[in-house]
């Protein structure tokens, strides 16, 4: 009897531990990243990752406390945005994606 | 002086030096224009234009080459200025001594970034033409 009573508690403890382990695993924060216009080139931490169409991107702060995203297009002004863990967490809490809109030159 | 005392003094000296030393980090700088072509530029750290020129802190002058600088961080942030330059036959036509000079002479806008020790190693600048320029 005592065993069956402790089962839900054990299950909850395991679930909380699992969630905590996932949160601390260092796998980063995944957000949808998009740039307007969609054919703009996107660079993350100085490396080109492709064009601006929507894509999930994992912001991993294991090696750097800040990550920067740049977008450029010959007909628009280039933009740069810096992200740290706090900013990404705020965006996740507000369910906001990462959107960069370039201004025409 | 006894060996133990000497060892203790050396350890203390070593610890003091370690704690008092300025942290450094190696950064790689590069610059492109809006069309993603390499742009020749001068990289200026903490507004020290003389040292930048003396140490040839240029990128993309004779080829598509980035520049690696070992940067000390006496403060939490270090200011890095990207000054566009013009190149003819693989040589910089005029080494700017200020942001305004770089801007006026090259026709491209300068850019400034405040870097931290924990920032990504590769720092790419995307240079844009001065507004009203060709």
gemmi code that builds the backbone of each chain (N, CA, C; Angstrom):
import gemmi

chains = {
    "A": [
        ("UNK", (0.830, -1.209, 0.000), (0.000, 0.000, 0.000), (0.870, 1.268, 0.000)),
        ("UNK", (1.843, 1.274, 0.925), (2.735, 2.424, 1.017), (3.481, 2.617, -0.295)),
        ("UNK", (3.763, 1.495, -0.934), (4.496, 1.545, -2.194), (3.686, 2.245, -3.290)),
        ("UNK", (2.379, 1.919, -3.356), (1.541, 2.528, -4.391), (1.332, 4.013, -4.139)),
        ("UNK", (1.350, 4.410, -2.830), (1.170, 5.831, -2.513), (2.398, 6.646, -2.943)),
        ("UNK", (3.563, 6.046, -2.817), (4.789, 6.800, -3.120), (5.076, 6.862, -4.618)),
        ("UNK", (4.333, 6.080, -5.383), (4.595, 6.030, -6.826), (4.365, 7.380, -7.536)),
        ("UNK", (3.213, 8.048, -7.273), (3.022, 9.344, -7.935), (4.111, 10.352, -7.562)),
        ("UNK", (4.528, 10.311, -6.292), (5.562, 11.236, -5.845), (6.867, 10.970, -6.583)),
        ("UNK", (7.170, 9.679, -6.706), (8.395, 9.277, -7.400), (8.340, 9.718, -8.860)),
        ("UNK", (7.153, 9.523, -9.450), (6.980, 9.890, -10.853), (7.162, 11.398, -11.042)),
        ("UNK", (6.567, 12.173, -10.129), (6.694, 13.633, -10.213), (8.146, 14.055, -10.062)),
        ("UNK", (8.823, 13.416, -9.115), (10.229, 13.762, -8.889), (11.052, 13.477, -10.136)),
        ("UNK", (10.778, 12.340, -10.738), (11.512, 11.963, -11.947), (11.248, 12.943, -13.077)),
        ("UNK", (9.977, 13.342, -13.198), (9.582, 14.263, -14.266), (10.274, 15.620, -14.088)),
        ("UNK", (10.268, 16.113, -12.834), (10.917, 17.393, -12.543), (12.417, 17.296, -12.829)),
        ("UNK", (13.015, 16.167, -12.438), (14.451, 15.979, -12.675), (14.753, 15.974, -14.164)),
        ("UNK", (13.878, 15.311, -14.912), (14.054, 15.217, -16.359), (13.972, 16.603, -16.999)),
        ("UNK", (12.971, 17.378, -16.552), (12.800, 18.737, -17.078), (14.007, 19.599, -16.744)),
        ("UNK", (14.490, 19.474, -15.510), (15.651, 20.254, -15.084), (16.876, 19.866, -15.900)),
        ("UNK", (17.033, 18.582, -16.128), (18.177, 18.100, -16.903), (18.115, 18.639, -18.332)),
        ("UNK", (16.909, 18.666, -18.889), (16.738, 19.183, -20.250), (17.084, 20.670, -20.297)),
        ("UNK", (16.608, 21.404, -19.284), (16.855, 22.849, -19.256), (18.340, 23.157, -19.116)),
        ("UNK", (19.066, 22.315, -18.412), (20.478, 22.598, -18.148), (21.404, 21.850, -19.097)),
        ("UNK", (20.860, 21.233, -20.102), (21.699, 20.384, -20.943), (22.614, 21.205, -21.843)),
        ("UNK", (22.370, 22.541, -21.941), (23.230, 23.380, -22.748), (22.945, 23.261, -24.231)),
        ("UNK", (21.807, 22.703, -24.593), (21.495, 22.527, -25.998), (21.050, 23.837, -26.639)),
        ("UNK", (20.797, 24.850, -25.845), (20.464, 26.164, -26.383), (18.977, 26.411, -26.489)),
        ("UNK", (18.648, 27.553, -27.085), (17.261, 27.988, -27.196), (16.916, 28.084, -28.669)),
        ("UNK", (15.904, 27.361, -29.069), (15.534, 27.375, -30.486), (14.440, 28.407, -30.739)),
        ("UNK", (14.699, 29.277, -31.684), (13.744, 30.287, -32.103), (13.679, 30.295, -33.628)),
        ("UNK", (12.521, 30.707, -34.140), (12.420, 30.846, -35.598), (13.065, 32.177, -35.986)),
        ("UNK", (13.960, 32.114, -36.947), (14.691, 33.299, -37.403), (14.253, 33.610, -38.829)),
        ("UNK", (13.848, 34.848, -39.052), (13.467, 35.216, -40.420), (13.913, 36.640, -40.717)),
        ("UNK", (14.203, 36.882, -41.982), (14.657, 38.204, -42.410), (13.803, 38.638, -43.593)),
        ("UNK", (13.453, 39.901, -43.586), (12.728, 40.492, -44.698), (13.647, 41.511, -45.382)),
        ("UNK", (13.957, 41.392, -46.644), (13.420, 40.453, -47.638), (13.998, 39.046, -47.458)),
        ("UNK", (13.230, 38.041, -47.865), (13.673, 36.660, -47.636), (14.907, 36.245, -48.422)),
        ("UNK", (15.275, 37.025, -49.465), (16.491, 36.643, -50.207), (17.738, 37.359, -49.671)),
        ("UNK", (17.592, 38.024, -48.524), (18.771, 38.626, -47.889), (19.660, 37.519, -47.328)),
        ("UNK", (20.952, 37.788, -47.296), (21.883, 36.815, -46.728), (21.942, 36.987, -45.215)),
        ("UNK", (22.034, 35.867, -44.532), (22.048, 35.897, -43.068), (23.376, 35.339, -42.567)),
        ("UNK", (23.978, 36.066, -41.635), (25.235, 35.645, -41.010), (25.007, 35.538, -39.507)),
        ("UNK", (25.534, 34.477, -38.928), (25.466, 34.342, -37.467), (26.885, 34.189, -36.940)),
        ("UNK", (27.229, 35.057, -36.019), (28.597, 35.119, -35.474), (29.650, 35.188, -36.589)),
        ("UNK", (29.313, 35.908, -37.646), (30.262, 36.152, -38.720), (30.304, 35.099, -39.804)),
        ("UNK", (29.523, 34.047, -39.656), (29.508, 32.990, -40.669), (28.164, 32.974, -41.395)),
        ("UNK", (28.221, 32.852, -42.713), (26.983, 32.845, -43.489), (26.215, 31.558, -43.234)),
        ("UNK", (24.911, 31.711, -42.951), (24.091, 30.517, -42.705), (23.033, 30.322, -43.783)),
        ("UNK", (22.944, 31.270, -44.718), (21.989, 31.095, -45.816), (21.175, 32.342, -46.072)),
        ("UNK", (20.003, 32.150, -46.628), (19.124, 33.266, -46.965), (18.128, 33.507, -45.829)),
        ("UNK", (17.336, 34.566, -45.991), (16.517, 35.030, -44.873), (15.191, 34.351, -44.632)),
        ("UNK", (14.851, 33.341, -45.428), (13.562, 32.699, -45.212), (13.518, 32.051, -43.823)),
        ("UNK", (12.325, 31.920, -43.283), (12.156, 31.450, -41.897), (12.816, 30.103, -41.673)),
        ("UNK", (13.499, 30.013, -40.562), (14.152, 28.748, -40.210), (14.314, 28.698, -38.698)),
        ("UNK", (14.257, 27.512, -38.133), (14.562, 27.434, -36.699), (16.070, 27.540, -36.496)),
        ("UNK", (16.473, 28.288, -35.496), (17.895, 28.390, -35.184), (18.094, 28.212, -33.680)),
        ("UNK", (19.084, 27.443, -33.333), (19.356, 27.205, -31.911), (20.433, 28.167, -31.417)),
        ("UNK", (20.048, 29.049, -30.520), (20.979, 29.995, -29.912), (21.685, 29.284, -28.758)),
        ("UNK", (22.940, 28.969, -28.981), (23.708, 28.208, -27.995), (24.761, 29.124, -27.364)),
        ("UNK", (24.589, 29.386, -26.077), (25.489, 30.312, -25.385), (26.590, 29.581, -24.612)),
        ("UNK", (26.887, 28.355, -25.037), (27.916, 27.585, -24.333), (29.287, 28.251, -24.452)),
        ("UNK", (29.626, 28.704, -25.645), (30.970, 29.245, -25.867), (31.031, 30.776, -25.830)),
        ("UNK", (29.898, 31.431, -26.073), (29.878, 32.893, -26.089), (28.660, 33.388, -25.315)),
        ("UNK", (28.846, 34.498, -24.615), (27.707, 35.036, -23.859), (26.776, 35.845, -24.753)),
        ("UNK", (27.284, 36.229, -25.930), (26.423, 36.954, -26.874), (26.552, 36.318, -28.257)),
        ("UNK", (25.471, 36.394, -28.997), (25.445, 35.894, -30.375), (24.941, 37.044, -31.249)),
        ("UNK", (25.604, 37.271, -32.392), (25.101, 38.341, -33.250), (24.632, 37.804, -34.594)),
        ("UNK", (23.543, 38.405, -35.043), (22.927, 38.017, -36.319), (22.996, 39.221, -37.247)),
        ("UNK", (23.492, 39.007, -38.449), (23.564, 40.082, -39.445), (22.773, 39.674, -40.678)),
        ("UNK", (22.224, 40.663, -41.338), (21.534, 40.407, -42.601), (21.957, 41.474, -43.595)),
        ("UNK", (22.148, 41.043, -44.827), (22.547, 42.011, -45.851), (21.926, 41.658, -47.191)),
        ("UNK", (21.714, 42.709, -47.968), (21.130, 42.579, -49.306), (21.620, 43.791, -50.097)),
        ("UNK", (21.989, 43.590, -51.356), (22.541, 44.723, -52.121), (21.635, 45.953, -52.175)),
        ("UNK", (20.320, 45.767, -52.095), (19.406, 46.897, -52.227), (18.931, 47.457, -50.884)),
        ("UNK", (19.455, 46.932, -49.793), (18.982, 47.344, -48.467), (20.179, 47.691, -47.569)),
        ("UNK", (19.864, 48.358, -46.466), (20.911, 48.663, -45.494), (21.135, 47.429, -44.602)),
        ("UNK", (22.391, 47.060, -44.403), (22.636, 45.886, -43.554), (22.223, 46.148, -42.106)),
        ("UNK", (21.878, 45.099, -41.413), (21.469, 45.216, -40.009), (22.233, 44.208, -39.169)),
        ("UNK", (22.415, 44.557, -37.919), (23.036, 43.634, -36.972), (22.214, 43.642, -35.682)),
        ("UNK", (22.010, 42.464, -35.101), (21.278, 42.352, -33.826), (22.076, 41.450, -32.904)),
        ("UNK", (22.216, 41.878, -31.654), (22.941, 41.080, -30.657), (21.938, 40.423, -29.718)),
        ("UNK", (22.226, 39.198, -29.358), (21.350, 38.455, -28.445), (22.176, 37.873, -27.309)),
        ("UNK", (21.642, 37.993, -26.099), (22.234, 37.260, -24.985), (21.154, 36.346, -24.401)),
        ("UNK", (21.538, 35.572, -23.431), (20.619, 34.581, -22.873), (19.337, 35.245, -22.353)),
        ("UNK", (19.499, 36.386, -21.675), (18.342, 37.059, -21.086), (17.360, 37.509, -22.167)),
        ("UNK", (17.903, 38.053, -23.257), (17.023, 38.539, -24.320), (16.254, 37.387, -24.962)),
        ("UNK", (16.953, 36.277, -25.209), (16.281, 35.127, -25.823), (15.223, 34.553, -24.872)),
        ("UNK", (15.553, 34.519, -23.582), (14.566, 33.999, -22.619), (13.319, 34.881, -22.584)),
        ("UNK", (13.533, 36.202, -22.693), (12.388, 37.122, -22.738), (11.548, 36.860, -23.985)),
        ("UNK", (12.219, 36.618, -25.099), (11.510, 36.372, -26.353), (10.721, 35.066, -26.274)),
        ("UNK", (11.302, 34.079, -25.627), (10.603, 32.799, -25.476), (9.379, 32.996, -24.594)),
        ("UNK", (9.546, 33.755, -23.498), (8.424, 33.994, -22.583), (7.302, 34.733, -23.287)),
        ("UNK", (7.663, 35.642, -24.186), (6.651, 36.419, -24.914), (6.238, 35.741, -26.221)),
        ("UNK", (6.797, 34.566, -26.457), (6.529, 33.801, -27.686), (6.834, 34.622, -28.947)),
        ("UNK", (7.965, 35.296, -28.913), (8.376, 36.112, -30.061), (9.463, 35.401, -30.855)),
        ("UNK", (9.387, 35.510, -32.156), (10.441, 34.970, -33.010), (11.470, 36.063, -33.298)),
        ("UNK", (12.570, 35.652, -33.885), (13.606, 36.623, -34.251), (13.332, 37.097, -35.672)),
        ("UNK", (12.954, 38.362, -35.794), (12.642, 38.908, -37.123), (13.503, 40.140, -37.374)),
        ("UNK", (14.156, 40.146, -38.500), (14.972, 41.298, -38.877), (14.434, 41.842, -40.192)),
        ("UNK", (14.105, 43.123, -40.184), (13.592, 43.760, -41.407), (14.594, 44.797, -41.890)),
        ("UNK", (15.066, 44.605, -43.090), (16.038, 45.538, -43.659), (15.311, 46.742, -44.247)),
        ("UNK", (15.978, 47.890, -44.131), (15.409, 49.106, -44.719), (16.037, 49.347, -46.084)),
        ("UNK", (15.208, 49.754, -47.052), (15.758, 50.033, -48.397), (16.802, 51.142, -48.318)),
        ("UNK", (17.774, 51.075, -49.222), (18.833, 52.098, -49.224), (18.333, 53.401, -49.813)),
    ],
    "B": [
        ("UNK", (67.491, 32.990, 3.044), (66.055, 32.680, 3.021), (65.872, 31.165, 2.915)),
        ("UNK", (65.005, 30.614, 3.743), (64.783, 29.168, 3.729), (64.042, 28.772, 2.450)),
        ("UNK", (64.244, 27.512, 2.007), (63.556, 27.072, 0.784), (62.033, 27.211, 0.879)),
        ("UNK", (61.518, 26.911, 2.061), (60.057, 27.002, 2.229), (59.589, 28.445, 2.051)),
        ("UNK", (60.376, 29.343, 2.666), (60.001, 30.753, 2.584), (60.095, 31.258, 1.135)),
        ("UNK", (61.157, 30.789, 0.453), (61.343, 31.206, -0.944), (60.171, 30.723, -1.802)),
        ("UNK", (59.781, 29.470, -1.571), (58.674, 28.886, -2.312), (57.378, 29.653, -2.064)),
        ("UNK", (57.181, 30.007, -0.820), (55.978, 30.765, -0.462), (55.975, 32.130, -1.145)),
        ("UNK", (57.152, 32.792, -1.139), (57.253, 34.116, -1.767), (56.981, 34.032, -3.259)),
        ("UNK", (57.581, 32.998, -3.890), (57.375, 32.821, -5.338), (55.919, 32.544, -5.659)),
        ("UNK", (55.286, 31.708, -4.833), (53.866, 31.387, -5.059), (53.018, 32.641, -4.960)),
        ("UNK", (53.343, 33.446, -3.939), (52.586, 34.687, -3.728), (52.765, 35.632, -4.911)),
        ("UNK", (54.025, 35.719, -5.374), (54.328, 36.577, -6.518), (53.569, 36.099, -7.762)),
        ("UNK", (53.590, 34.782, -7.942), (52.886, 34.197, -9.087), (51.393, 34.460, -9.024)),
        ("UNK", (50.834, 34.295, -7.846), (49.392, 34.513, -7.676), (49.042, 35.969, -7.913)),
        ("UNK", (49.890, 36.868, -7.425), (49.645, 38.306, -7.615), (49.677, 38.656, -9.096)),
        ("UNK", (50.686, 38.104, -9.784), (50.809, 38.379, -11.217), (49.603, 37.847, -11.974)),
        ("UNK", (49.162, 36.643, -11.604), (48.017, 36.031, -12.289), (46.763, 36.853, -12.085)),
        ("UNK", (46.569, 37.320, -10.851), (45.354, 38.082, -10.563), (45.408, 39.475, -11.179)),
        ("UNK", (46.617, 40.023, -11.306), (46.731, 41.381, -11.793), (46.853, 41.471, -13.295)),
        ("UNK", (47.025, 40.343, -13.974), (47.242, 40.399, -15.414), (45.951, 40.737, -16.150)),
        ("UNK", (46.122, 41.380, -17.281), (44.963, 41.783, -18.083), (44.577, 40.629, -18.998)),
        ("UNK", (43.313, 40.218, -18.986), (42.916, 39.111, -19.869), (42.974, 39.529, -21.329)),
        ("UNK", (43.306, 38.593, -22.186), (43.351, 38.886, -23.618), (42.518, 37.841, -24.367)),
        ("UNK", (42.135, 38.209, -25.562), (41.425, 37.258, -26.415), (41.763, 37.552, -27.873)),
        ("UNK", (41.906, 36.508, -28.635), (42.203, 36.641, -30.046), (40.894, 36.778, -30.841)),
        ("UNK", (40.773, 37.865, -31.579), (39.592, 38.080, -32.429), (40.001, 38.089, -33.894)),
        ("UNK", (39.126, 37.570, -34.720), (39.355, 37.601, -36.166), (38.389, 38.593, -36.794)),
        ("UNK", (38.937, 39.585, -37.492), (38.103, 40.626, -38.085), (38.047, 40.467, -39.603)),
        ("UNK", (36.865, 40.753, -40.132), (36.698, 40.722, -41.578), (35.639, 41.750, -41.957)),
        ("UNK", (35.646, 42.153, -43.198), (34.682, 43.157, -43.641), (34.222, 42.843, -45.063)),
        ("UNK", (32.925, 42.977, -45.265), (32.355, 42.803, -46.604), (31.409, 43.978, -46.870)),
        ("UNK", (31.033, 44.156, -48.137), (30.028, 45.176, -48.428), (28.659, 44.508, -48.565)),
        ("UNK", (27.662, 45.298, -48.918), (26.297, 44.763, -48.980), (26.164, 43.659, -50.030)),
        ("UNK", (27.041, 43.693, -51.025), (27.029, 42.649, -52.043), (27.889, 41.454, -51.671)),
        ("UNK", (28.392, 41.459, -50.444), (29.190, 40.369, -49.862), (30.595, 40.242, -50.452)),
        ("UNK", (31.059, 41.318, -51.093), (32.447, 41.322, -51.566), (33.343, 41.824, -50.441)),
        ("UNK", (34.575, 41.295, -50.355), (35.490, 41.769, -49.312), (35.772, 43.257, -49.471)),
        ("UNK", (35.804, 44.002, -48.360), (36.094, 45.436, -48.391), (37.368, 45.703, -47.614)),
        ("UNK", (38.317, 46.445, -48.204), (39.512, 46.798, -47.442), (39.188, 47.802, -46.336)),
        ("UNK", (39.676, 47.526, -45.164), (39.399, 48.386, -44.010), (40.560, 48.367, -43.037)),
        ("UNK", (40.605, 49.391, -42.205), (41.566, 49.458, -41.102), (40.802, 49.161, -39.809)),
        ("UNK", (41.373, 48.292, -38.983), (40.736, 47.953, -37.706), (41.443, 48.733, -36.603)),
        ("UNK", (40.685, 49.565, -35.906), (41.254, 50.441, -34.876), (40.709, 50.041, -33.510)),
        ("UNK", (41.622, 49.753, -32.589), (41.197, 49.329, -31.249), (41.313, 50.508, -30.290)),
        ("UNK", (40.228, 50.760, -29.576), (40.187, 51.843, -28.572), (40.649, 53.187, -29.126)),
        ("UNK", (40.264, 53.461, -30.347), (40.523, 54.758, -30.985), (42.019, 55.073, -31.126)),
        ("UNK", (42.856, 54.038, -31.115), (44.299, 54.246, -31.253), (44.673, 54.095, -32.733)),
        ("UNK", (44.534, 55.181, -33.466), (44.733, 55.167, -34.918), (46.205, 55.012, -35.275)),
        ("UNK", (47.074, 55.532, -34.422), (48.522, 55.458, -34.695), (48.987, 54.003, -34.656)),
        ("UNK", (48.633, 53.300, -33.581), (49.037, 51.888, -33.453), (48.432, 51.036, -34.565)),
        ("UNK", (47.179, 51.304, -34.891), (46.525, 50.531, -35.948), (47.291, 50.650, -37.265)),
        ("UNK", (47.719, 51.878, -37.571), (48.480, 52.106, -38.811), (49.867, 51.475, -38.716)),
        ("UNK", (50.527, 51.652, -37.569), (51.881, 51.108, -37.392), (51.909, 49.582, -37.500)),
        ("UNK", (50.875, 48.964, -36.948), (50.834, 47.497, -36.942), (50.136, 46.911, -38.168)),
        ("UNK", (49.820, 47.787, -39.115), (49.154, 47.334, -40.351), (47.908, 46.513, -40.078)),
        ("UNK", (47.032, 47.058, -39.283), (45.802, 46.341, -38.944), (44.754, 46.501, -40.057)),
        ("UNK", (45.129, 46.023, -41.232), (44.229, 46.125, -42.381), (43.629, 44.761, -42.708)),
        ("UNK", (42.436, 44.781, -43.255), (41.834, 43.556, -43.799), (41.583, 43.760, -45.288)),
        ("UNK", (41.692, 42.677, -46.034), (41.318, 42.651, -47.461), (42.037, 43.686, -48.323)),
        ("UNK", (43.297, 43.929, -48.030), (44.019, 44.926, -48.829), (44.598, 44.309, -50.107)),
        ("UNK", (45.387, 43.259, -49.977), (45.964, 42.662, -51.185), (45.274, 41.353, -51.563)),
        ("UNK", (44.341, 40.934, -50.760), (43.617, 39.696, -51.032), (42.396, 39.660, -50.096)),
        ("UNK", (41.638, 38.564, -50.170), (40.511, 38.388, -49.248), (41.058, 37.775, -47.960)),
        ("UNK", (41.608, 38.646, -47.113), (42.211, 38.102, -45.893), (41.708, 38.812, -44.641)),
        ("UNK", (41.337, 37.997, -43.669), (40.890, 38.529, -42.384), (42.120, 38.897, -41.551)),
        ("UNK", (41.884, 39.569, -40.454), (42.976, 39.991, -39.572), (42.716, 39.457, -38.173)),
        ("UNK", (43.733, 38.842, -37.590), (43.607, 38.348, -36.217), (44.377, 39.283, -35.293)),
        ("UNK", (43.698, 39.757, -34.274), (44.342, 40.641, -33.282), (44.153, 40.041, -31.890)),
        ("UNK", (45.244, 39.963, -31.156), (45.179, 39.554, -29.757), (44.853, 40.810, -28.952)),
        ("UNK", (43.646, 40.862, -28.417), (43.202, 42.099, -27.774), (43.183, 42.010, -26.260)),
        ("UNK", (43.856, 42.943, -25.589), (43.757, 42.990, -24.129), (42.432, 43.616, -23.694)),
        ("UNK", (41.934, 43.164, -22.574), (40.680, 43.698, -22.039), (40.916, 44.295, -20.648)),
        ("UNK", (41.480, 45.521, -20.602), (41.647, 46.166, -19.302), (40.307, 46.586, -18.705)),
        ("UNK", (39.311, 46.709, -19.566), (37.954, 47.030, -19.115), (37.010, 45.970, -19.669)),
        ("UNK", (35.768, 46.000, -19.233), (34.807, 44.964, -19.642), (34.560, 44.978, -21.150)),
        ("UNK", (34.640, 46.161, -21.729), (34.385, 46.275, -23.165), (35.524, 47.038, -23.839)),
        ("UNK", (35.830, 46.624, -25.043), (36.852, 47.300, -25.828), (36.198, 47.766, -27.130)),
        ("UNK", (36.459, 49.027, -27.467), (35.824, 49.578, -28.671), (36.674, 49.290, -29.907)),
        ("UNK", (36.015, 48.758, -30.903), (36.705, 48.480, -32.162), (36.022, 49.284, -33.268)),
        ("UNK", (36.835, 50.022, -34.010), (36.295, 50.828, -35.112), (36.760, 50.242, -36.435)),
        ("UNK", (35.851, 50.164, -37.345), (36.175, 49.700, -38.682), (36.190, 50.917, -39.601)),
        ("UNK", (37.362, 51.202, -40.146), (37.498, 52.377, -41.007), (37.756, 51.919, -42.437)),
        ("UNK", (36.821, 52.144, -43.355), (37.028, 51.727, -44.743), (38.162, 52.517, -45.399)),
        ("UNK", (38.920, 51.842, -46.235), (40.020, 52.509, -46.956), (39.888, 52.183, -48.441)),
        ("UNK", (40.620, 52.944, -49.242), (40.663, 52.653, -50.677), (42.012, 52.025, -51.006)),
        ("UNK", (42.007, 51.120, -51.978), (43.226, 50.391, -52.331), (43.458, 50.500, -53.830)),
        ("UNK", (44.713, 50.742, -54.172), (45.105, 50.731, -55.589), (46.341, 49.877, -55.738)),
        ("UNK", (46.313, 48.955, -56.657), (47.441, 48.044, -56.900), (47.917, 47.370, -55.608)),
        ("UNK", (46.969, 46.977, -54.801), (47.310, 46.245, -53.579), (47.854, 47.106, -52.460)),
        ("UNK", (47.743, 48.432, -52.608), (48.253, 49.304, -51.550), (47.180, 50.301, -51.121)),
        ("UNK", (47.167, 50.591, -49.841), (46.205, 51.565, -49.307), (46.607, 52.951, -49.785)),
        ("UNK", (45.670, 53.657, -50.407), (46.014, 54.959, -50.985), (46.193, 56.038, -49.916)),
        ("UNK", (45.462, 55.898, -48.829), (45.590, 56.891, -47.752), (45.158, 56.237, -46.444)),
        ("UNK", (46.032, 56.308, -45.456), (45.719, 55.704, -44.149), (44.958, 56.737, -43.315)),
        ("UNK", (43.713, 56.467, -42.983), (42.921, 57.475, -42.250), (43.393, 57.622, -40.808)),
        ("UNK", (43.193, 58.812, -40.272), (43.577, 59.072, -38.882), (42.361, 59.371, -38.013)),
        ("UNK", (41.208, 59.281, -38.626), (39.974, 59.496, -37.863), (38.821, 58.829, -38.609)),
        ("UNK", (37.721, 58.695, -37.895), (36.539, 58.094, -38.523), (36.047, 58.989, -39.662)),
        ("UNK", (36.076, 60.288, -39.404), (35.571, 61.227, -40.412), (36.407, 61.160, -41.694)),
        ("UNK", (37.724, 61.105, -41.498), (38.613, 61.042, -42.660), (38.347, 59.770, -43.468)),
        ("UNK", (38.184, 58.657, -42.755), (37.916, 57.380, -43.433), (36.617, 57.446, -44.217)),
        ("UNK", (35.620, 58.027, -43.573), (34.292, 58.139, -44.180), (34.335, 59.043, -45.414)),
        ("UNK", (34.933, 60.205, -45.237), (34.950, 61.195, -46.320), (35.750, 60.702, -47.523)),
        ("UNK", (36.862, 60.036, -47.245), (37.769, 59.670, -48.330), (37.336, 58.407, -49.063)),
        ("UNK", (36.765, 57.449, -48.334), (36.474, 56.144, -48.953), (35.098, 56.084, -49.611)),
        ("UNK", (34.180, 56.919, -49.116), (32.812, 56.840, -49.642), (31.989, 55.761, -48.973)),
        ("UNK", (32.572, 55.092, -47.976), (31.833, 54.083, -47.216), (31.716, 54.537, -45.759)),
        ("UNK", (30.710, 54.029, -45.081), (30.523, 54.401, -43.677), (31.438, 53.591, -42.770)),
        ("UNK", (31.901, 54.243, -41.713), (32.669, 53.525, -40.700), (31.689, 52.816, -39.752)),
        ("UNK", (32.224, 51.991, -38.910), (31.358, 51.251, -37.983), (32.123, 51.027, -36.686)),
        ("UNK", (31.399, 50.976, -35.586), (32.028, 50.765, -34.280), (31.288, 49.661, -33.537)),
        ("UNK", (32.059, 48.872, -32.818), (31.480, 47.766, -32.067), (32.185, 47.685, -30.713)),
        ("UNK", (31.428, 47.488, -29.660), (32.029, 47.335, -28.328), (32.076, 45.851, -27.992)),
        ("UNK", (33.284, 45.325, -28.003), (33.453, 43.883, -27.815), (33.725, 43.524, -26.363)),
        ("UNK", (33.259, 42.344, -25.996), (33.506, 41.803, -24.660), (34.373, 40.559, -24.794)),
        ("UNK", (34.988, 40.213, -23.709), (35.883, 39.052, -23.683), (35.159, 37.763, -24.095)),
        ("UNK", (33.870, 37.717, -23.818), (33.108, 36.489, -24.067), (32.371, 36.517, -25.406)),
        ("UNK", (32.684, 37.493, -26.247), (32.007, 37.578, -27.549), (32.595, 36.569, -28.544)),
        ("UNK", (31.846, 36.275, -29.612), (32.362, 35.348, -30.621), (33.697, 35.809, -31.194)),
        ("UNK", (34.564, 34.862, -31.481), (35.913, 35.176, -31.953), (35.879, 35.894, -33.298)),
        ("UNK", (35.030, 35.412, -34.200), (34.983, 36.017, -35.535), (34.058, 37.230, -35.520)),
        ("UNK", (34.588, 38.359, -35.945), (33.807, 39.595, -35.993), (33.744, 40.091, -37.432)),
        ("UNK", (32.570, 39.955, -37.998), (32.357, 40.376, -39.382), (31.637, 41.718, -39.401)),
        ("UNK", (32.162, 42.640, -40.161), (31.499, 43.933, -40.353), (30.936, 43.983, -41.772)),
        ("UNK", (29.740, 44.506, -41.888), (29.156, 44.703, -43.217), (29.124, 46.210, -43.472)),
        ("UNK", (29.968, 46.613, -44.399), (30.170, 48.045, -44.655), (29.133, 48.523, -45.660)),
        ("UNK", (28.608, 49.701, -45.402), (27.659, 50.232, -46.379), (28.156, 51.557, -46.946)),
        ("UNK", (27.698, 51.822, -48.135), (28.079, 53.082, -48.776), (27.477, 54.237, -48.002)),
        ("UNK", (28.206, 55.341, -47.987), (27.690, 56.535, -47.323), (26.388, 56.947, -47.982)),
        ("UNK", (25.423, 57.365, -47.186), (24.166, 57.798, -47.791), (24.438, 59.004, -48.683)),
        ("UNK", (23.858, 58.942, -49.865), (24.104, 60.013, -50.836), (25.293, 59.722, -51.719)),
        ("UNK", (26.043, 58.650, -51.356), (27.194, 58.287, -52.182), (26.758, 57.487, -53.377)),
        ("UNK", (27.701, 57.217, -54.270), (27.350, 56.490, -55.485), (27.317, 54.999, -55.215)),
    ],
}
model = gemmi.Model(1)
for chain_id, residues in chains.items():
    chain = gemmi.Chain(chain_id)
    for i, (resn, *xyz) in enumerate(residues, 1):
        res = gemmi.Residue()
        res.name, res.seqid = resn, gemmi.SeqId(i, " ")
        for name, pos in zip(("N", "CA", "C"), xyz):
            atom = gemmi.Atom()
            atom.name, atom.element = name, gemmi.Element(name[0])
            atom.pos, atom.b_iso = gemmi.Position(*pos), 0.0
            res.add_atom(atom)
        chain.add_residue(res)
    model.add_chain(chain)
structure = gemmi.Structure()
structure.add_model(model)
structure.setup_entities()
